[in-house]
């Protein structure tokens, strides 16, 4: 099948694989305004928002995910509502449950960690858990069953519970070239032409191509 015979990629289409409903583009399904997802990010499931847990309006925290991310089945994004007060003798959240005489604690008394922010072209493996406030850089890989409680640098692989750095994917120069090139921000037509570079396993060839394109 030639490129001219193929359907054009559509970021607003829910099901990008004809006849298969267990993989969806996330962006067109989002209803919560505090969940922001870029074009072509997909999850291996028939819906997304149930994977975002403890996400309560009163915290105002956001889940922000970039473009072209690949999210496997069973991934959970744990938001700040999961955190309990830890600077008192009891961690029991009386204020959230009916009948208990407690006002919500002051914000300063809760271990709020801020937004979860995930870059572009990030691969999150099956059953990984991303904890509140974590920032994950572009091109990172999160191993299956990992629990990520700390920030992850761009183009870095982390694995385990707690997640630890396994290795950098590329050397510093190639990483810098990719972060400057930002292929995910280019048009669909440009990305289609870039696919031979983006999927090339000869990293020296990729390095030369990126240098040349950035120097034009």
SULZI-V242634 format. One record per pair of residues at least 12 apart in sequence whose ideal C-beta (glycine too) atoms are under 8 Angstrom apart, sorted by sequence separation. I is the first residue (numbers start at 1). GAP is how many residues later the second one is. D is the distance in Angstrom with one decimal. If there is no record, write none. Layout:
BEGIN
I & GAP & D
I & GAP & D
END
This chain:
BEGIN
13 & 12 & 6.2
27 & 12 & 6.1
118 & 12 & 7.5
130 & 12 & 7.5
136 & 12 & 7.2
140 & 12 & 4.8
146 & 12 & 6.2
150 & 12 & 7.4
156 & 12 & 5.6
157 & 12 & 6.2
197 & 12 & 5.0
12 & 13 & 7.7
27 & 13 & 8.0
140 & 13 & 7.1
146 & 13 & 5.5
147 & 13 & 7.8
149 & 13 & 5.4
150 & 13 & 7.3
155 & 13 & 6.4
156 & 13 & 6.8
197 & 13 & 7.6
11 & 14 & 6.3
14 & 14 & 5.4
25 & 14 & 7.9
27 & 14 & 6.6
35 & 14 & 6.8
63 & 14 & 5.5
116 & 14 & 5.9
122 & 14 & 5.7
128 & 14 & 4.9
134 & 14 & 5.4
137 & 14 & 7.8
140 & 14 & 6.3
143 & 14 & 6.9
146 & 14 & 5.8
147 & 14 & 4.2
148 & 14 & 7.7
149 & 14 & 7.1
155 & 14 & 4.4
12 & 15 & 7.3
13 & 15 & 7.0
14 & 15 & 5.9
25 & 15 & 6.3
26 & 15 & 5.1
122 & 15 & 7.9
128 & 15 & 7.1
134 & 15 & 6.7
136 & 15 & 7.2
137 & 15 & 6.1
139 & 15 & 5.5
140 & 15 & 6.5
141 & 15 & 7.7
143 & 15 & 6.5
146 & 15 & 6.5
147 & 15 & 5.7
148 & 15 & 4.5
153 & 15 & 7.8
155 & 15 & 5.5
183 & 15 & 6.3
11 & 16 & 6.2
12 & 16 & 4.8
25 & 16 & 7.0
26 & 16 & 6.4
63 & 16 & 6.8
116 & 16 & 6.6
122 & 16 & 7.0
125 & 16 & 7.5
128 & 16 & 6.5
131 & 16 & 6.9
134 & 16 & 6.9
135 & 16 & 4.6
136 & 16 & 4.5
137 & 16 & 5.1
138 & 16 & 4.6
139 & 16 & 4.1
140 & 16 & 5.3
141 & 16 & 4.5
142 & 16 & 5.9
143 & 16 & 3.3
145 & 16 & 7.0
147 & 16 & 6.1
11 & 17 & 7.4
25 & 17 & 5.4
26 & 17 & 5.6
32 & 17 & 6.2
35 & 17 & 6.2
116 & 17 & 6.7
117 & 17 & 7.8
118 & 17 & 7.7
119 & 17 & 6.1
121 & 17 & 6.0
122 & 17 & 6.8
123 & 17 & 7.7
125 & 17 & 5.6
127 & 17 & 6.0
128 & 17 & 6.6
129 & 17 & 7.4
131 & 17 & 6.2
134 & 17 & 6.2
135 & 17 & 7.5
137 & 17 & 3.1
138 & 17 & 7.1
140 & 17 & 7.3
141 & 17 & 7.5
142 & 17 & 7.9
143 & 17 & 6.9
146 & 17 & 4.3
24 & 18 & 6.3
29 & 18 & 6.5
30 & 18 & 7.0
31 & 18 & 6.9
61 & 18 & 5.5
113 & 18 & 7.5
114 & 18 & 7.4
115 & 18 & 7.0
116 & 18 & 5.5
117 & 18 & 4.6
118 & 18 & 4.6
119 & 18 & 5.0
120 & 18 & 4.9
121 & 18 & 5.1
122 & 18 & 5.1
123 & 18 & 4.8
124 & 18 & 4.5
125 & 18 & 5.1
126 & 18 & 4.5
127 & 18 & 5.0
128 & 18 & 4.7
129 & 18 & 4.7
130 & 18 & 5.0
131 & 18 & 4.5
134 & 18 & 7.4
137 & 18 & 7.1
140 & 18 & 7.2
23 & 19 & 5.7
24 & 19 & 6.2
29 & 19 & 5.7
30 & 19 & 7.0
61 & 19 & 4.7
113 & 19 & 4.1
114 & 19 & 4.4
116 & 19 & 7.7
117 & 19 & 7.3
119 & 19 & 3.7
120 & 19 & 7.5
122 & 19 & 7.5
123 & 19 & 7.0
125 & 19 & 3.6
126 & 19 & 7.2
128 & 19 & 7.5
129 & 19 & 6.9
137 & 19 & 7.0
23 & 20 & 7.3
29 & 20 & 7.5
32 & 20 & 7.5
35 & 20 & 7.7
51 & 20 & 7.7
59 & 20 & 7.0
61 & 20 & 8.0
85 & 20 & 5.1
112 & 20 & 7.5
113 & 20 & 2.6
119 & 20 & 7.1
122 & 20 & 7.2
125 & 20 & 7.3
128 & 20 & 6.7
143 & 20 & 7.3
155 & 20 & 4.7
23 & 21 & 5.4
24 & 21 & 7.0
34 & 21 & 6.9
59 & 21 & 4.7
88 & 21 & 7.5
112 & 21 & 7.8
113 & 21 & 7.8
119 & 21 & 7.0
125 & 21 & 6.8
142 & 21 & 6.9
154 & 21 & 6.3
22 & 22 & 6.4
23 & 22 & 7.6
24 & 22 & 6.5
26 & 22 & 4.7
59 & 22 & 5.6
87 & 22 & 6.0
22 & 23 & 6.4
24 & 23 & 7.2
32 & 23 & 7.0
34 & 23 & 7.8
53 & 23 & 5.9
56 & 23 & 7.5
143 & 23 & 7.2
155 & 23 & 6.8
22 & 24 & 5.7
24 & 24 & 7.0
41 & 24 & 5.6
51 & 24 & 5.8
52 & 24 & 8.0
53 & 24 & 7.1
54 & 24 & 6.0
55 & 24 & 4.2
85 & 24 & 5.4
154 & 24 & 8.0
21 & 25 & 5.1
41 & 25 & 7.1
51 & 25 & 5.7
52 & 25 & 4.8
53 & 25 & 5.6
54 & 25 & 4.9
56 & 25 & 4.1
85 & 25 & 5.8
86 & 25 & 5.8
154 & 25 & 6.1
16 & 26 & 6.7
34 & 26 & 7.2
36 & 26 & 6.4
41 & 26 & 6.2
51 & 26 & 6.1
53 & 26 & 6.7
54 & 26 & 7.2
55 & 26 & 6.2
84 & 26 & 8.0
85 & 26 & 7.8
34 & 27 & 6.9
35 & 27 & 7.2
36 & 27 & 7.2
37 & 27 & 8.0
38 & 27 & 6.4
40 & 27 & 5.7
41 & 27 & 6.3
42 & 27 & 7.6
44 & 27 & 7.0
52 & 27 & 6.5
54 & 27 & 3.6
83 & 27 & 6.1
11 & 28 & 3.6
34 & 28 & 4.7
35 & 28 & 4.9
36 & 28 & 4.8
37 & 28 & 4.6
38 & 28 & 4.6
39 & 28 & 5.0
40 & 28 & 5.0
41 & 28 & 4.1
42 & 28 & 6.4
43 & 28 & 4.1
44 & 28 & 5.2
45 & 28 & 5.8
54 & 28 & 3.8
83 & 28 & 4.8
141 & 28 & 7.1
11 & 29 & 5.4
34 & 29 & 7.0
36 & 29 & 7.2
38 & 29 & 3.5
39 & 29 & 7.6
41 & 29 & 7.7
42 & 29 & 6.8
43 & 29 & 7.8
44 & 29 & 4.4
53 & 29 & 6.8
83 & 29 & 6.6
174 & 29 & 6.3
181 & 29 & 5.4
38 & 30 & 7.3
41 & 30 & 7.0
43 & 30 & 7.8
80 & 30 & 7.7
83 & 30 & 7.3
139 & 30 & 6.6
177 & 30 & 6.6
9 & 31 & 6.9
38 & 31 & 7.5
43 & 32 & 7.2
80 & 32 & 4.9
174 & 32 & 7.2
178 & 32 & 6.9
181 & 32 & 6.8
80 & 33 & 6.1
170 & 33 & 6.8
174 & 33 & 5.5
177 & 33 & 4.2
181 & 33 & 6.1
80 & 34 & 7.7
173 & 34 & 7.1
177 & 34 & 6.6
180 & 34 & 5.9
119 & 35 & 6.5
139 & 36 & 7.8
174 & 36 & 7.7
79 & 37 & 7.0
177 & 37 & 6.7
26 & 39 & 7.3
77 & 39 & 5.7
139 & 39 & 6.4
138 & 40 & 7.4
138 & 41 & 6.3
26 & 45 & 7.4
58 & 46 & 7.4
138 & 46 & 7.8
69 & 49 & 6.3
75 & 49 & 5.2
83 & 49 & 6.4
75 & 50 & 7.9
82 & 50 & 6.8
61 & 51 & 7.3
64 & 51 & 6.0
69 & 51 & 6.9
72 & 51 & 8.0
75 & 51 & 7.2
76 & 51 & 8.0
78 & 51 & 6.2
63 & 52 & 7.1
64 & 52 & 7.0
66 & 52 & 6.2
68 & 52 & 5.7
69 & 52 & 6.7
70 & 52 & 7.4
72 & 52 & 6.2
74 & 52 & 5.3
75 & 52 & 6.9
76 & 52 & 7.7
78 & 52 & 6.8
80 & 52 & 4.6
59 & 53 & 6.7
61 & 53 & 6.6
62 & 53 & 4.4
63 & 53 & 4.9
64 & 53 & 4.7
65 & 53 & 4.5
66 & 53 & 4.8
67 & 53 & 4.8
68 & 53 & 4.8
69 & 53 & 4.6
70 & 53 & 4.6
71 & 53 & 5.0
72 & 53 & 5.3
73 & 53 & 5.5
74 & 53 & 3.9
75 & 53 & 5.2
76 & 53 & 4.9
77 & 53 & 5.0
78 & 53 & 5.3
79 & 53 & 5.8
80 & 53 & 7.4
61 & 54 & 5.5
62 & 54 & 7.6
64 & 54 & 6.9
66 & 54 & 3.6
67 & 54 & 7.5
69 & 54 & 7.4
70 & 54 & 7.0
72 & 54 & 4.0
73 & 54 & 7.6
74 & 54 & 7.9
75 & 54 & 7.6
76 & 54 & 7.2
78 & 54 & 6.0
61 & 55 & 7.7
66 & 55 & 7.5
69 & 55 & 7.1
72 & 55 & 7.6
75 & 55 & 7.4
66 & 56 & 7.1
72 & 56 & 7.3
65 & 57 & 7.9
120 & 62 & 7.7
121 & 62 & 7.9
121 & 63 & 5.8
120 & 64 & 4.2
120 & 65 & 8.0
61 & 71 & 7.1
66 & 72 & 7.0
72 & 72 & 7.1
38 & 82 & 6.7
44 & 82 & 7.9
68 & 116 & 5.0
67 & 117 & 4.4
66 & 118 & 6.9
67 & 118 & 7.5
38 & 146 & 7.6
9 & 179 & 5.5
8 & 180 & 6.7
3 & 189 & 6.8
END
